[in-house]
Each structure stands twice: as structure tokens, then as C-alpha cells.
Amino acid sequence: MFNLVIFGAPGSGKGTQSEKLIDRYGLTHISTGDVLRKEIAAGSELGKIADSYISKGQLIPDDLMVDILASEFDRLRPESKGFIFDGFPRTIPQAEALKKMLEERGEEVHSVIGLEVADEELMERLIKRGADSGRSDDNPETIGKRLKVYHSTTSPLRDYYTAEGTYRAIQGSGRVDEIFSRITEAIESQAVLN
């Protein structure tokens, strides 16, 4: 099983590139954002709790995210060749929790792809996405908060995964196929894919 974390600021292209990685390597995509939006749309208790954080541009508490992730992983694992974790981890404690959760299942994170995009481009992408999709959290005020949270809490993960030997920085600007080519080159130069 091959497990990959795709990492980057909101709007960096994680979802778009994840789709291409799924097609290329047959991996299973776990997007914590998609799971949370599904729960919010369903009006579940989890969805209500999650929405109270997301609508303010805040991160979901770690214990809640780890429980959600472990449940999705266990549900999807029997049919999977490996996973792409999209939107998780976002903090060092979450990275440690992911490592522990995977180790308990005899697994590990094999590669971490960091999509690096300038804030100005991220803002433009997210405002356009909000206009196209109707996502209420893609507005300038919330985007600004999300980027601030990203830089203060999430970007230290670069150092964490660099120390683990799994982080690969990828220039996330340019055409989708160019970015994807950079990603596959980085994965294939380091990873053993079954």
C-alpha cells in the first residue's frame, strides 16, 4: 500500500492534483474537507460542530479530525491500493496522530507533496472558485483568515516532513498538467509503488 499526503494552502490545487494522482496510481482519496462538507450538508451532529469552526475560517479540533480520518481509512482500506490524504494533517500534532494511526495499522506515509503557490494567486483562485461553486467560505475575508491560519499552524509541517525524509516541494503555479508532471517525477524518484 502506498500512502501520500498532498499538502498546501487553500486553493493550491490539492483536489485537482489528487484526482490526477488517483487516475495515475489507483489510490483512494480521503479529503477531510469533502467529508466535512458532506456531514454539514446532511445536518449531522458532526456537521454542525464542523460548520461552527469552518464558517469562521478555523481548523477543526485534532481529536475530531483524527476520529473522522481513522473511520474513513478503515471503511475504505479493504478495496484500496493506498491513500491520498488531502487536507490532513494541518498541524504537527495531526501529523503525529496520522503517523500513529497508520502505524497501528501497519502502514506509513510514503511521500508528502507540498504544492507551493504565492498568496496573491491563492486569493485569486479561491475567489474564482467561490463564484463558480457557490462555496460560502470562498470569500475574501474568510480566505484571508484561512491563509493566516495556514501560515501560522500548517506551514511548519514542511520542517516536520522534511525531517521525516518524505517532503517534496512542488511549484504549484502553471498549467495543471505541468504541475502534475512535477508531482509524478518527485513521487517516482523516491517512492516504491506496487
PETAFEN-V859516 format. One record per residue. N is the residue number from 0. RES is the residue in one letter. PSI is psi in radians with two decimals (NA if undefined). OMEGA is omega as a letter, one per 30 degrees, with the letter a starting at -180 (999 if undefined). D_CENTER is the distance of its C-alpha to the mean C-alpha in Angstrom with 1 decimal. Layout:
# PETAFEN-V859516
n | res | psi | omega | d_center
N | RES | PSI | OMEGA | D_CENTER
N | RES | PSI | OMEGA | D_CENTER
This chain:
# PETAFEN-V859516
n | res | psi | omega | d_center
0 | M | 2.37 | a | 18.6
1 | F | 2.14 | a | 15.9
2 | N | 2.29 | a | 12.5
3 | L | 2.38 | l | 9.8
4 | V | 2.26 | l | 6.6
5 | I | 2.22 | a | 5.1
6 | F | 2.45 | l | 5.2
7 | G | 2.93 | a | 7.1
8 | A | 2.82 | l | 8.9
9 | P | 2.30 | l | 9.0
10 | G | 0.08 | a | 10.7
11 | S | -0.15 | l | 10.0
12 | G | 0.29 | a | 9.7
13 | K | -0.82 | a | 6.3
14 | G | -0.78 | l | 7.8
15 | T | -0.83 | a | 11.2
16 | Q | -0.58 | l | 10.6
17 | S | -0.75 | l | 9.0
18 | E | -0.75 | a | 12.2
19 | K | -0.65 | l | 14.3
20 | L | -0.64 | l | 13.0
21 | I | -0.83 | l | 13.8
22 | D | -0.72 | a | 17.2
23 | R | -0.78 | a | 17.9
24 | Y | -0.05 | l | 17.2
25 | G | 0.53 | a | 17.4
26 | L | 2.83 | l | 14.2
27 | T | 2.29 | a | 12.9
28 | H | 2.17 | l | 9.6
29 | I | 1.87 | l | 8.2
30 | S | 1.96 | l | 6.2
31 | T | -0.60 | l | 7.2
32 | G | -0.80 | l | 8.1
33 | D | -0.76 | l | 10.3
34 | V | -0.78 | a | 11.7
35 | L | -0.76 | l | 12.6
36 | R | -0.65 | l | 14.1
37 | K | -0.76 | l | 16.1
38 | E | -0.69 | l | 17.4
39 | I | -0.81 | a | 18.4
40 | A | -0.62 | a | 20.1
41 | A | -0.23 | a | 21.9
42 | G | 0.39 | a | 23.1
43 | S | 2.90 | l | 22.5
44 | E | -0.77 | l | 23.0
45 | L | -0.75 | l | 19.3
46 | G | -0.70 | l | 18.6
47 | K | -0.74 | l | 21.2
48 | I | -0.83 | a | 20.0
49 | A | -0.77 | a | 16.4
50 | D | -0.58 | l | 18.0
51 | S | -0.47 | l | 20.1
52 | Y | -0.86 | a | 17.3
53 | I | -0.74 | a | 15.1
54 | S | -0.32 | l | 18.3
55 | K | 0.07 | a | 19.1
56 | G | 0.35 | a | 15.8
57 | Q | 2.82 | l | 15.3
58 | L | 2.60 | l | 12.7
59 | I | 2.48 | l | 13.4
60 | P | 2.50 | a | 15.6
61 | D | -0.81 | a | 14.3
62 | D | -0.65 | l | 16.8
63 | L | -0.79 | a | 15.9
64 | M | -0.70 | a | 12.1
65 | V | -0.72 | l | 13.4
66 | D | -0.76 | l | 16.0
67 | I | -0.81 | a | 13.8
68 | L | -0.81 | a | 11.6
69 | A | -0.72 | l | 14.9
70 | S | -0.81 | l | 16.6
71 | E | -0.75 | a | 14.2
72 | F | -0.85 | a | 14.3
73 | D | -0.64 | a | 18.0
74 | R | -0.70 | a | 18.6
75 | L | -0.29 | a | 17.0
76 | R | -0.74 | a | 18.0
77 | P | -0.48 | a | 21.6
78 | E | 0.06 | a | 20.9
79 | S | 2.54 | l | 18.0
80 | K | -0.21 | a | 18.4
81 | G | 3.07 | a | 15.0
82 | F | 2.64 | l | 11.4
83 | I | 2.09 | l | 8.1
84 | F | 2.05 | a | 5.4
85 | D | 2.03 | l | 2.3
86 | G | 0.06 | l | 2.4
87 | F | 2.32 | g | 4.8
88 | P | 2.78 | l | 6.9
89 | R | -0.16 | l | 7.8
90 | T | 2.84 | l | 11.4
91 | I | -0.77 | l | 13.8
92 | P | -0.63 | l | 15.1
93 | Q | -0.69 | l | 11.9
94 | A | -0.74 | l | 11.6
95 | E | -0.68 | l | 15.2
96 | A | -0.69 | l | 14.9
97 | L | -0.79 | l | 12.4
98 | K | -0.81 | l | 15.0
99 | K | -0.81 | l | 17.8
100 | M | -0.77 | a | 16.5
101 | L | -0.75 | l | 16.1
102 | E | -0.66 | l | 19.5
103 | E | -0.35 | a | 21.2
104 | R | 0.20 | l | 20.5
105 | G | 0.44 | a | 21.6
106 | E | 3.06 | l | 18.2
107 | E | 2.93 | l | 16.1
108 | V | 2.12 | a | 13.1
109 | H | -0.58 | a | 14.8
110 | S | 2.51 | l | 12.8
111 | V | 2.04 | a | 10.0
112 | I | 2.08 | l | 9.7
113 | G | 1.90 | l | 9.7
114 | L | 2.03 | a | 10.2
115 | E | 2.07 | a | 13.0
116 | V | 2.44 | l | 14.6
117 | A | 2.55 | a | 17.5
118 | D | -0.69 | a | 17.3
119 | E | -0.74 | l | 20.1
120 | E | -0.67 | l | 18.4
121 | L | -0.79 | l | 15.2
122 | M | -0.82 | l | 17.7
123 | E | -0.81 | a | 19.6
124 | R | -0.78 | a | 16.7
125 | L | -0.65 | l | 15.6
126 | I | -0.73 | l | 19.2
127 | K | -0.76 | l | 19.9
128 | R | -0.74 | l | 17.0
129 | G | -0.72 | l | 18.5
130 | A | -0.69 | a | 21.9
131 | D | -0.68 | a | 21.0
132 | S | -0.34 | a | 19.0
133 | G | 0.17 | l | 20.7
134 | R | 2.11 | a | 17.6
135 | S | -0.39 | a | 19.4
136 | D | -0.03 | l | 16.6
137 | D | 1.14 | l | 16.7
138 | N | 2.72 | a | 20.0
139 | P | -0.74 | a | 21.0
140 | E | -0.85 | a | 21.6
141 | T | -0.66 | l | 18.3
142 | I | -0.79 | l | 16.3
143 | G | -0.76 | l | 18.4
144 | K | -0.76 | a | 17.6
145 | R | -0.70 | l | 13.8
146 | L | -0.67 | l | 14.3
147 | K | -0.80 | l | 16.8
148 | V | -0.77 | l | 14.6
149 | Y | -0.89 | a | 11.9
150 | H | -0.63 | a | 14.8
151 | S | -0.63 | a | 16.5
152 | T | -0.61 | a | 14.1
153 | T | -0.69 | a | 10.8
154 | S | -0.45 | l | 12.5
155 | P | -0.26 | l | 14.7
156 | L | -0.49 | l | 12.1
157 | R | -0.86 | a | 13.3
158 | D | -0.73 | a | 16.7
159 | Y | -0.91 | a | 15.6
160 | Y | -0.44 | l | 14.1
161 | T | -0.76 | l | 16.9
162 | A | -0.56 | l | 19.3
163 | E | -0.25 | a | 17.9
164 | G | 0.27 | a | 18.6
165 | T | -0.18 | a | 15.2
166 | Y | 2.32 | l | 13.7
167 | R | 1.97 | l | 14.4
168 | A | 2.27 | a | 14.4
169 | I | 2.24 | l | 14.3
170 | Q | 2.02 | a | 16.2
171 | G | 0.22 | l | 14.1
172 | S | 2.64 | l | 17.3
173 | G | -2.97 | l | 19.7
174 | R | 2.59 | a | 19.9
175 | V | -0.79 | a | 17.1
176 | D | -0.59 | l | 19.1
177 | E | -0.78 | l | 19.8
178 | I | -0.77 | a | 16.2
179 | F | -0.70 | l | 15.7
180 | S | -0.71 | l | 18.8
181 | R | -0.71 | a | 17.7
182 | I | -0.88 | a | 14.6
183 | T | -0.63 | l | 16.9
184 | E | -0.76 | l | 19.5
185 | A | -0.75 | a | 17.4
186 | I | -0.85 | a | 16.3
187 | E | -0.36 | l | 19.9
188 | S | -0.31 | a | 21.5
189 | Q | -0.46 | a | 20.1
190 | A | 2.68 | l | 19.1
191 | V | 1.86 | l | 21.4
192 | L | 2.27 | a | 20.3
193 | N | NA | 999 | 22.6
